Amino acid sequence: MTVLPEDGLSLAAEFPDATHEQWQRLVEGVLRKSGKDVSGEAAEDALSTKLEDGLITRPLYTAPDAAEETGFPGFAPFVRGGSPAGGAAAGWDVRQRYVGNDPVRVNEAVLTDLENGVTSLWLSLGGSPGGLPVDALPRALDGVYLDLAPVSLDAGAEYADAGRALLRLYAERQVAPEAARANLGADPLGHEARTGEVLDLAGAVGLAREAAAHWPGVRALLVDALPYHEAGGSAAEELGLSLATGVAYLRALTEGASEEGAPAEGAPAEGAPAAEGLGVDAALGQLEFRYAATADQFLTIAKFRAARRLWARIAEACGAPDAGAQRQHAVTSPVMMTRRDPWVNMLRTTVACMAAGVGGADSVTVLPFDHELGLPDAFARRIARNTSTILLEESHLARVIDPAGGSYYVEQLTDELAHAAWEFFQTIEKAGGLAAALRSGLVADRLAATWAERSKRLAKRREPITGVSEFPLLSEKPVEREPAPAGPTGGLPRVRRDEAYEALRARSDAHLAATGNRPRIFLAALGPAAAHTARATFAANLFQAGGVEPVHDPVSVDPATAAEAYTASGADGMAVLCSSDPLYEEQAEAVAAALRAAGATTVFLAGKPGTAAGAVDEYVSAGCDAVAVLSSVLDRMGVSL
């Protein structure tokens, strides 16, 4: 019987400490068994994962990897949270988004959501896609207790009219100024990024002054980083551009104010508002930041923590270190949402919501799983709001402040991401600030280059998309939704991870509608299941990603049965051999010849290029450009839109 120590010693105290070098030697042994003869740092590098922005995730983090002191929640540099209690008191704010030009329908959705877990509202108004008319705002908020439910507006170029309409509504309904909680959504630079339309900052500055003077709980300006995320930007680029936006707004808000916030002597600079500027503390209090949360949970956690650290540095440089707690609104990434197998989006948004909450976001919007298909139905909205409820009430996720704090990996990733974002922010500032960088094309070119590199990984399935590029279901019944309003055009592009595969699947759908069948390819599996299952599964997944139906019947063929099986499959001129390397050497040439005799014009081999050389026409293997292969296959099958 083991007696536990009574002096508080660790149960591991009697075991000697292992060294990093001992661990590396064990890794070397495992890698040698898989054919990789590497040692030392090279062994560790073989298990590392490259991320965007030059970041690398290593397989092991230890105490020496700990980042610099991150402080306490509610204190600069705010890495661990913007408030001392974090979300431990009530969890994060559950913010639901509302699109539609019918105020009655919007009001019904608002009231239903507020009764079932939603705690704040995000309304599209005026010039935003699918926005309500500004004068319909009172009807949309009929029955809403505005002193209890914060409101965030998105009105595009009409932000000033929409913002003042909400402030008038507060006054008409006798909401105490200190009880009103809102963001009026003024974001001229974000609007320019989305649409290319240049707006004067003076309107946003005027709205901020009004809010600061009369509505202490209202923020007028929004720093929306979603346009950059949706244009293909990386996490560091999203952060860097948000910093540049925030700094531009701070400059505009404080123009004409002295360091103490009093009016500066002399005339304002040319083009600057003639009215008195806000002090730095007040200006900082007028900003809210919106970021995307993705299914990469650790990168998302690090992004929200790094964003607070970076903004705290800006506030410190402005002379207001204690006012630098960044107010953050997280939105589950539209880029990661898929149109095929949309049910998987529920899993993606759950992970993203969890990561945003763990990362310390103040408000979280979970987009419904059918977001990319049109206007969400009641079921999708219910699942979206209940995602936060489960994480808060059943998983108790918010009961610990900064639960990722102290993780060597998260702390290191936060630090590295912050440095990469700061470097890009400096690039924007050297270019003359965000407005100049947008108009010169610097931002568009940088984001396009980032997306081009990511598109290569997506095409090669190095970044798999479950239900689209991996494990697609061709028999899935399409999910139909009422069309959503078209998004803005004229500014940065709007990308989606599934777009290349969606184009391929659309060609397959058109073929199905025209002929009654999808394009087909025959899987010629050789030998027993143990020999061919892995590569047959790989090939089936690959071709289904492009809408090509794999026919694997019979389970196994040989030179004598391959021709008959191919003819019965109804394949459109193509077959793929699937088996082990030894069986390829024995049977590939004869089986390929039989397939060609039966009408196959192209014979693929699932395996390493060069295997059974001369016997087959092309190869498909892990890491191949799946989009290029599938596009070529559909071309040769005569499948087009």
N, C-alpha and C positions, 0 to 999 in steps of 0.2 A: 504494500500500500504506500502510495506516494503522499508525503506530508507537504502541504503547501507552505511556503515561507511566511512567517508572520511579521517580518520586518519591512514589508512593502516592496521587496525586490521583485524584479521582473521574472516571469517564468522562464524567460530565455537567458537569464543571467549566467547559467552554468555552461552555456554553449559559447565557444569562441566566435568572435566576430569574423565574418568572411570578408575578404578584400575584393575590390573591384577587379583586380587581376585574376583572382580565382574564378570569379563569375565569367570573365571573358574566356578563360580556358575551357570552361564547360560549354560555352556557346560555340567555340571553335570545334569541339568534338561533335556537336549536333550538326553543324554546317557541313563538316566533312562527310557525314553520313548521307547528306543530300547532294554531294558532289561539288561543294564549294570549299576549296582549300585556301582558307584565309585565316589570318591570325591577328591578335592584338586589336588595334583600333579598326582595322579593316573588317574584322568579324562583327564588331558593333555597328559599323556603317552598313553592313549587308542587311541588318534588321531595321535600319532607320527608314523613315518615310518622309519624302520631300513634300512640303506644302507650298502654297503660293507665297509670294513676297520673300522668297529665299529662306523661309523657315523650315526647320527640320525637326521632326519628332523622333527622338531616340527611343530605344527599347527599354531603357532603365534610367531612372533619375534618383539621385541620392542627396544627402544633406549638403554637399558642396555645391549643388546646383541651385540652392535656395537663392531667390532674388533679394534685392535690397529691402530694407524695412518698409512694410506696407502700412504701418500705422493701425489705427483703430477705426471701426465704423463711425461715420459722422464727423471725422476729422481729416484734414488734408494729409495725404493726397487723395483721400476718398476711394482708394482702390477697393476697400472692404465694404463700401456702402456709403450712400449719401446721407444717411441719418443714423444716429446711435442705435436705434432699435431695429433697423433694417425692416424686413417684412414680418418680423416675429409677432407683431401685435395683431395685424389683420391680413397679412399676406400681400401679394401685389394687387394692384388695381386691374380688374378684369374689364378690358375695353373692347366693345363690339363695334364693328364697322357697318355703316348703313349707306346703301346706294339705291337710288330710285327717285323718280320725279313725282311720285304720287304721295302726298303728305299723309293720307289716310293709311296707306299700306305701311309706310315707314313708322307711323305712330303705333300701329298694331304690333309691329316687330319690336319696337323700343319697349313698349309696356310689357310684352311677353318676356323679353330678355331681362328686364329689371326685376321682374317677379321671380326669375329663375337663376340668379347668380351673377348677372352682369352688374358691374358697379360704376361704369362710366360709358359715355357714348361718343362715337366718332362719326360725324355727319358730313356727307358730301353735299355741298351747296353751290349754287351759281355756276361758275364756269368750269368746275371740276366735272369729269366724266360721270354722267348719270346723276348730276347734282340736283337737289331740290331748288326750285326758285327761292330766292332769298326771302321773299315776302311770305313764303309758306312755312317758315321756321316756327312761328307760334303754333300752327296746327300740328306740325310734326312732334312738338314737345308738349302737346296738350296732355294734362294729367301727370306730367313728370315733376317730381319735387326737385326743383333746380338747386335748392340748398343742400341736397343730398347726393345728387348725381352729377358729377363733373361732365362737361361737354368739351369736345375737341372738334374744331371745324376744319374743313378742307374745301376752300372755295376758289382755288386758282387765282386768276387775275381779279376776282371780285372779293378778295379777302377783306378789304376795308369796309365795304357795304355789309358783308356777312358778319364781321366782327361787331360793328356798331349795332346791327340788328339784334345780336345776342345780348349786348349790354343793355339795350332798350328793353328787351324782354325781362331781364333781371329787374330793372327798375319798375316796370309795369306790374310785375308779380311780387313786388316788395321783398325781394331777396336782399338780405343784409349784405352790404359790400364785402364784409369779412367772411361771409359764408359762401360767396360765389367762388367756384373753382372751374377754371376753363383754360383752354388754349385757343386763341382766335385764329391760328393757322396762317399768319402772315409769313410767307416764305418766297419773296421775289426771286431769289437766286435759284431755289429749287424749281420754281415755275419755269424759269429760263432754261434750266437743264432739261426739263421734260419737253418743253414746247419750242424753245428757241426765241420766245417772245421776251423782250427786255422790258422790265418794269422798274419804275423809279422806287428807290428805297424810302422816299419821303413819306409815302402813305403808311408804311410799316412803322416808321419812327413816330408818326403822329398817333397811331393806334397804341403804341407802347407807352407813350407819354400819358395818354388818357387812362390806360389801365393802371399804370404806376401811381397816378395821382388819386384815383377814386376806387380802384378795385384791387385790393392787396393780394387776393388769391388768384388773380387772372394773369396769365402770361400771354403776351400778344404775338410773339414770334416763334416760329418753328424752324428748326434746322433738320430738314428731312434728307437723310442719306439714302433713302430707297431708290431715287433715280439713278444713283451711281451703282448700287448693287444690282438693279435690274438691267443696267447696261453692260453687265459682266465684270464689274469691278471686284477686286479682292477685298479681304477684310481690312488690310492696311490702307488700301486706297479709299475705301468707304470711310474709315476713321480720319484719314488725312484730309479728305474733302469736307467732312463735317467740321473739322477744326477751322479750315479756311473759311467756310460759310459763317461759323460762329464769330470768328474774328472780324469779318466784314461787317456783320451786324453790330458787334460791339463798337466798332469805329463809328458807324452811323449813329448809334444811340447816344454815344458820349460826345459827339461833335458839339462844341460850344460850351462844354462843361469844364470846370477846373478840376484839379486832382481831388478836391474835396467835394465836388459835385455842384459847386456854385457856378454861375455864368462866367465864362472867360471874358477877359477884356478884348475889345476890338471886334471887328466885323467877322462873321463866320467865313470859312473858306468858300471859294466859288462853287456853287451847286449844292452847298450844304443847307439844311433847314435853318431858317432864321431864328426859330424858337430855341429856348434853352435846352441843352442836352442833359441827359440823365447822368448821375454819378455811376461809377463803375459797379458798385454793389447793386444798385437798382437795375442797371442794364443787364447784369448777369442774371438777375431774378426774372427777366422777361423772356428768357430762352428755354425752350424744351427741345430735346434731341430725339430723333427717331432713327432706329437702326433695324436691320434685318436680323432675324434669328434663324439659323439653319439647322439641319439635322446633324451637322458636325458639332456634337455637343461641347467638346472641349474648346474648340476654336471659338464657339459662340460665348461660352463662359468667359474666356480670356478677352474677347472683344469688348464686352460690356465693362469689365474691370479696367482694361487698358483705356477705354474711352474716358472714364472718370479720372484716371490718373493724368491723362493728357490735358483734359480741360482744367484740372486743378493747376497744372503748370501754366496754362494761359492766364488763369485768374491771378496766380502768383506774380507773373510778369506784369500784370496790369495793376498790381498793388493791392489786390483784395483776396489774399489766400484763403480766408475763412468763408468767402462767399462763392467758392468754386465747386460746390456740390452740384454735379450735372444731373438734371432731371431727365430721365430716360424712358422712352416709349419703345417697346420691342414689338415687331410685327413678324410673324412667321413668314419666311421667304417665299415670295411668289415664284422666284426662279426655280426652286426645287419642286414645285407642284407639277404633277403630270396629268395629262388628259386621258391617257390609257391607264386602266386599272387604278382609277382615282381613289379607291378605298385605301390604298397604301398611303395616301396623303395623310390619313388620320394618324398613322404611326410617325410619319415625318414631323407633323405639327406637334405631336405629343413630345417628342424628343426636343424639338426646338423650343417649345414652351418651357419645358423643364430647364433647359440650358439657360434661357433668358432669366428665369426666376432665380436659379442658382447664381447666375452672374450678377444679380442685384438690380435688374430692371424694375422701375417703379410701376409701369403699366405694361400689360401684355395683351396684344391682339392675336388671337388664333384665327387665321383665315379658314373658312369652311373647306372641307375636302374637295368640293366641287367648284371651287373658286375659278379655276381656269376653264370651266365648261359653260359658264353663264351666271345668272343670278342664283345664289344658293337657295335651296328649299328649306322648309322649317326643320326637317330632320338634320340637315347639314349644320344649320345654325345652332341647333341644340347640342350636337356633338362638339362643336367648336367651343361653346361656352362651358360645357361640362368638362372639357379637358383640363381647364384651369381648376375647376372645382375639385376634381379628383386629386390632382397634384397637391392642392392646398389642404383639403379637408380629410382625404383618406390617406394620402402619402405623407402628410405633415411636412411638406418640402420647405415651407417658409419658417418653420419653427426654430431653425438654426440660422443665425446671421452669418452670411458668407461661408456656406458649407464647404466650398472648394478651397478656402483659405488654408494655407499651410501645405497644400499638395505641391511637392517639388515640381511636378510636371506643369500644373496650372500656373504656378507662380513664375516659372521660367518662360512659359509660353506667353503669359501676360507681358512680361518684360520685353521679350523679343518682338512681340507684335507692336508694343508701344513705340519701340525704337524705329521699326520699319515705317509705321504710320507717321511719326514725327519727321522722318527724312522726306517722305512724300509731301507732307504739309509744307516743309521748307522749300521744296521745289515749286509748289504753287505760289508761295509768297514771293519767291525770286522772280517768278513770271509776272508779277504785278498784282497778285491776288486772284481770287476765284473768278470774278467777272471777266478779267482779262484772259485767264486760262481757258474759260469756257469759249470765249469768242475767238481765240486764236486757234482752237482745235487741239490744244495740248491735252485737255481732259479726255476728249473723244478718242484721240489717238492712243493714249495710254490705256484706257479701258478696253479699246478694241484689241490691242496687243495682248492684254491679259486674257480676254475671252478667247482669242485665237488659240492660245496655248492650252487653255482649259478644254476647248472644243476637241483638240487632238486627244486628250485623255479620255474624253467622253466617247469619241469615235472608236478608240481602241479598247474601250470598256475597262480602262484603268480606274475610272471613276464610274462604278456600275450604278444603274438606275433600276431598282427592283420593279418588276412589272412592265418594264419598257425595254431596256437593253439586257436585262437578266430576268429569266423566268417569266416571259410574257405569256399571256393567255389569249390565243387567237379566237377562241370561241366566246370570249367575253361579250356580253350584251352591252352595247353603248349606253352610257348614262346621258339622258337628254335633259337639258335645262333651258329656261327662257333666256334668250340672248342678253348678254350684259352690254352696257354702253361701250362704244369703242374708246380705247385709250387715247391719250394725247399723242400728237405727232409733231414733227418739226424740230425736235431736240435730239437728245441722246436716244439710241435705239433701245428696244426692249427685248431681251433675250430670255430663252428658257432652256433648261438642261435637256429637255426631251425633243427639241425642235428638229434635229436632224432625223431622228427615228420617227417622229410624227410624220414627216414628209414621206418617208418610205412606207409607213403604214397606210397613209392616205392613198398611195398608188395601189396597194394591195386591196383596199376597200373598193376602189373604183373597178378593179378587175373582178372582184366578187360580185359587185352590182351588175356588171356587164355580162358575166359568163355563168354565174351561179357557183363558182369555185374560186378559191384562192390559188395563186401560183404555188406549184408543188415541187419539192425536191425529194429524191429517193435516198434514204439512208441505207447503204449497203453495209450492214454490220457483219464482220467476219469472226467466226469462232464462237466460243461460249460467252455467256453474259459477263463473266469475270474479265474477259479480255476486251470486250468492246463497250461496256456500259458507260465508262467515264467519258470516252470520246464521242459516243453517240449522244449522250446528254449534252455535252459541249456543243456539238453541231446543231442539235435540235434547238437549243437556246439561241444560238447565233442566228440561224435562219429565220426563226420566228420573230426575232427583233425587227426584221425587215418585212414582216407580214408574209413570209414564205412558209407554207405548211410542210413540215417534214413528214414523210410517210415511212414508218419503220415497221413494215409488215411484208414478209415474215421477220421474226426476231433475228434470224441469222441466215446468211446466204453463203454460197460457195460458187466456184466457176460453173458448176452444172445448173444451178438454180437462179443465178443472178439475172439472166436475161428475162426469164418469165416473170420474176418478181418485179423487175423494173417496168415491164409493159403493163402489168396489173396495177401499178401504183398511180398511173395517170400523171407521172412527173412531166414537167415542162422542159425536157431536154437536159436535165441535170441530175447528177447523183454524187454522193459523197461517201467515200470509204471510211469506216470507223472500226478500229481494232488496235491491237498492240503492235509494236514495232516488229517482233519476230513473225507474226502472222502476215504483216504487210510484205515482208521479204518472201514469204512462201506463196501468198495468194494474190497480192495486189495486181500484178501484171495480167494474170488470167482473168480475174474478175472484172478489171477495167475493160479488157478487150470484149468480154461478154456484154457489158453494159453498152459499149459503143455499137456493137452489132445490133443491139435492141433499140438503138435510136438516141442514146445519150450523146449530146454534142460536147458536153463538158463534164469531166470527172474530177472531183475534188478529193483530197486526202486530208483527214483531220489528224494533224501531227506536225512534226518538225519539217520545215522545208528541206528538200533533198532526200527524204525518205522514199524508198522505191522509185528512185530517179528514173525518168523516162516512161514510167508506167501510167502516170496521172498528168493532168493538165495544170492543176493549181493546188495550192495548199491553204488550209485555214488552221490557225493555231492561236493560243492565248497571246494577246498583244497585237494581233493583226488589226488593221484598220477596218473594223466591222462595217462602218458606214460606206466606205469605198467598195468593199466586197459586195455588200448587199445592193448598193446602187447599180453596180456592174451586172449582178445577177438579174435584177429586174429589167435592166436594159435589154439583156440578151434574151429574156423571156418575152419581150415585147409588152411589158407592163408599164403603162403610163397613166397619168390622170385624164 
